[in-house]
Amino acid sequence: MIYIPYTLSKAIVAYRERKGVITSFEELTEIQGFPADKIDLIKLYLSL
């Protein structure tokens, strides 16, 4: 199971507050510290 550290989850929420709804998983890679190399694994646990 993948887990998202607290600091990364805060960065995701801050990004969403600035940009609005996140519409693609690739958009998540714009967030500093987001593990882009694990995007396929993360997709299994998230929905948009």
LUMNUTI-542602 format. One record per residue (C-alpha): residue number from 1; residue in one letter; x, y negated, z negated. Coordinates in steps of 0.02 Angstrom, whole numbers, plus 32768, in hexadecimal, padded with zeros to 4 digits. Layout:
@n NUM&res a&px X&py Y&pz Z
...
//
This chain:
@n 1&res m&px 8000&py 8000&pz 8000
@n 2&res i&px 803E&py 7F52&pz 802B
@n 3&res y&px 8032&py 7EC6&pz 7FB0
@n 4&res i&px 8043&py 7E0B&pz 7FC8
@n 5&res p&px 80A9&py 7DAE&pz 7F46
@n 6&res y&px 8055&py 7D20&pz 7EEA
@n 7&res t&px 80C2&py 7C9B&pz 7F3D
@n 8&res l&px 8096&py 7CDB&pz 7FEB
@n 9&res s&px 7FDD&py 7CE2&pz 7FC1
@n 10&res k&px 7FE5&py 7C2D&pz 7F87
@n 11&res a&px 803B&py 7BFE&pz 802B
@n 12&res i&px 7FB2&py 7C57&pz 808E
@n 13&res v&px 7F29&py 7BF9&pz 802F
@n 14&res a&px 7F85&py 7B53&pz 8046
@n 15&res y&px 7F97&py 7B75&pz 8101
@n 16&res r&px 7EDE&py 7B9E&pz 810D
@n 17&res e&px 7EAF&py 7AFE&pz 80B1
@n 18&res r&px 7F19&py 7A96&pz 812B
@n 19&res k&px 7EED&py 7AEF&pz 81CD
@n 20&res g&px 7E41&py 7B3A&pz 81AC
@n 21&res v&px 7E0D&py 7BEB&pz 81D4
@n 22&res i&px 7E97&py 7C64&pz 8204
@n 23&res t&px 7E60&py 7CB2&pz 82A8
@n 24&res s&px 7EEE&py 7D2A&pz 82D0
@n 25&res f&px 7F70&py 7D91&pz 8278
@n 26&res e&px 7FF6&py 7D3F&pz 82E1
@n 27&res e&px 7FC5&py 7C99&pz 8294
@n 28&res l&px 7FFC&py 7CDE&pz 81EC
@n 29&res t&px 80AF&py 7CE6&pz 822D
@n 30&res e&px 80B2&py 7C28&pz 822B
@n 31&res i&px 80B1&py 7C2E&pz 816C
@n 32&res q&px 815E&py 7C22&pz 8122
@n 33&res g&px 818E&py 7CC4&pz 80CE
@n 34&res f&px 810A&py 7D2D&pz 8124
@n 35&res p&px 8155&py 7DD7&pz 8151
@n 36&res a&px 8136&py 7DD4&pz 820D
@n 37&res d&px 8191&py 7E79&pz 8222
@n 38&res k&px 8108&py 7ECC&pz 81BA
@n 39&res i&px 8072&py 7E7F&pz 8212
@n 40&res d&px 8033&py 7F27&pz 8255
@n 41&res l&px 8031&py 7F71&pz 81A7
@n 42&res i&px 7FDF&py 7ED7&pz 815C
@n 43&res k&px 7F54&py 7EDF&pz 81E0
@n 44&res l&px 7F1B&py 7F82&pz 8192
@n 45&res y&px 7EEF&py 7F28&pz 80EF
@n 46&res l&px 7EAD&py 7E7F&pz 812C
@n 47&res s&px 7E1B&py 7E4A&pz 8196
@n 48&res l&px 7DFB&py 7DA6&pz 81EE
//
